[in-house]
Amino acid sequence: MTAQTRTDVLIVGAGPTGLTLGIDLARRGVDAVVVERGDALARGSRGKGLQPRTMEVYDDLGVLDEILAAGGPYPVGMLWTDGRRTGEFPMFDPAEDGEEDSRFTGPWMVPQWRNQEILRARLEQLGGSVAFGREPARIEQDETGVTAYFASGEPVRARYAVAADGGRSAVRRALGIKMTGELLDPNPTLVADVRIAGLERTFWHIFPPSGEGSEFLALCPLAGTEDFQLVARFPAGTDPDLSPEGIRELVADRTHLAAEDVTEVGWASDFRPRAALADRFREGRIFLAGDAAHVHSPAGGQGLNTSVQDAYNLGWKLSAVLSGRAPEALLDTYEEERRPIAAAMLGLSTAIHRGEARRGAKTRQLGLNYRDSSLSEETRPSAGALRAGDRVPDLTVDGVRLHDRLRGPDWTRLELAEGIFLVRPDGYVGWAGETEEGMEKYRVRIGL
């Protein structure tokens, strides 16, 4: 780096959010710098479920084949009691015939560490990179840009910055943006990646509490690996033992397996489930995305997916403004569109955590829309099923899948039986009409 690195966009954090945004900007020719405070990509399976809408995003970003090869579908749950199998059940409600308009009908499991490896490889393929060991110490902004100072290394000057540095975001704290939310469970939860001998990998093994004062343990085979993800809940006030010995004793205590059956412990962490939403997603030229903006219970499988789609929403808008095609006001629509979505997904995750809702159609995120956005203009007196603000369904028209038509970083004009549509780069309808009357006015307003 030079005395002061200059770039268009500084992305703080190389998790799925930051890497997705880096890819989207790189394919648009936007100069961006991705920095990560750690010395390498984060370890651990963490968020392992990719919902159908995120799979569509990954398809557009050019990583779908690698994601499909690296993972697999979710297994059926298997209940155990006193060392005996006592019942099977689906972990997710299946999509009914005709319910979904996507080639992806359920979540796809890819451990987060592998997901991030694939995204990083795509970023590098497009000419980008990640600068590791770059921990933010201070961030300042003025009318023309943002300057970030780091614990080591030269500062970075950017026209815009994006905080994608997780739930404990240093950038968010520096900006003084509060998170509003609640602790969902005072009981700590341990999560670890382990290898276990003699346990069938075709099931997600659930070991319910065995008595008063005890807690559950679950072992999910991680698709594409030889590992299981271990999740275990502990009584409030407990500090889980994250050592390999402690995890082996835990498995032996709560299952029919012996301590020595746990042949390897690759990674372990603990957390207390909470739900929180940033009071705002923007402060001047700095944006919050992913866990820096919203923190979910992992029960619903919504956190990582909502985060990836934050980046997908913001990338094309930054590019349009930086190129001079669109007015700076376009960036105001990021918070306008994404904060209500994040709030809705937080509500869903919390309901699933509390057992008030199931993992069904809403968790697949295909029905989310921006109908109330100022970018959505519906001009038809009687709109059809597809309206301005809706995600374009992945239907086959004249032998061609619509999402194959939409692939790429540009707007697309579609003429279907029910109307004429201008489709945004992220696959949502911006403008809809019976004829092209009013389309040009919309183009001028948006900056096309």
C-alpha positions, 0 to 999 in steps of 0.5 A: 500500500502507498502512504494513503491508498485511494479507492472508490469503496472501502469494505470493512469485513471479509465475511459473506457480506463483504465478499459478496459486495466486493464481487458485485462491485468488481464485476461492474469495474468499481475499484474497491478495497476489502479489509479484514482484521483477522489474519485469515478468513473466519473459521467454523461452519457458523451460518451453514444454510443458503436459502433459495433466494441467495442461491439465485444471487450466487447464480448471478454472481458466478459462484453457483457451480462451486456452491453446488459442488461444495454442499448438499441438501439438509438431512432429515432429523433423527430423535434419540432417547436413551440410545434409541432412535425414536422418530424422524422428522423434516427440518424444513417444510417442503415446497409444494408443487407450484408453490415456488417459482425458482429452480431452488426449492429448499435450503442448501447446506454449505459450511460458512468457511467453505462459502467464504473460500468460494466467494474469495476465489471469485473476488480474486478471479475478478481482480479483487483481493482481501487485505488481512490484518487490517483492524480499524482504529478510527474512521472519519468522513467529510463531504467528499469521502471517508478516511479509515485508519488502522491499527497497523498499515497505511490509511485508506481514503474512499468515496464511500465505505461499507461496514460489513464487520459483524455483530460487534461492528467496530465501525458501527460503534465508532459512528454511534449507531445503536442496535435495538433488540433483545436477548432471546435466551440467557442460556449460552449455546456452544457450536463446534465442528467435530469429527465423530466415528460411528455416527450415520451421516444421513441424519441430523441427530437430535438428543433432547434433554434427558431430565429436569435441568438438562439441555439438548445437543444436536449433531448435524453432518456438514455437507461436503465435509467429514465433519458434524456441526455440534450445537448444545445449549447450557443452563444460564450462568454456565461458561461452556468448556470449549476445549477438545476435552470438554467437548468430548465429555459433553458428547459422552454425557448427552448421547450414547457415544463415547468421548473417544468417538469424537476424533477431532475438534476443529473449531468451537465457539459460544454465544447467547442468541439475540435479535437486534436491528441498527437504528439506521443503516447509513451515516453520511458516506458509510453504510451498514450491511449484514450482521453490522446492521442486524443480528438474528437467532440462528434458528431461522437460517435468515442472518447470512442470507439477509446479509448477502442480499444487503450487499446485492442491493447496495452494489448496483446502487453504489456503482450507478452513483460512482459512475455518475449515471445516477443521482446520489439520492439513489443511495438513500433507497438502500436503507429504505428497502433493506431495513424493513426487510431485515426487521421482517426477517428478524421477526421471523427468526425470533418466532422460529426460535421461540417455536411460534413458526416453522421453517417454511415458505417465508424462510426461503425469501423468494416472496420478499419484495420492494413494492413500497419502495420509491424505486418501484413504479407501477403504472398499470390500472390493473396490475397482474401477479407480477408487480413493480417491486416484485422479484421476477420469477424464474419461469421458462418463456419461449424456451428460455428461463427468465433468470438466464435473461436477467443474468449480469450487472445491467437493467433488463427490459422484459415484455411478457403477456401481462405487461412491460417491465424494467428489471433492476440489476438485482432481479426486482421489477423497477417499472411496470406498464401496459405500454412503454408510456412513462418508461423514459421518464422513469429512466431519467428519474433513476439515472439509466 
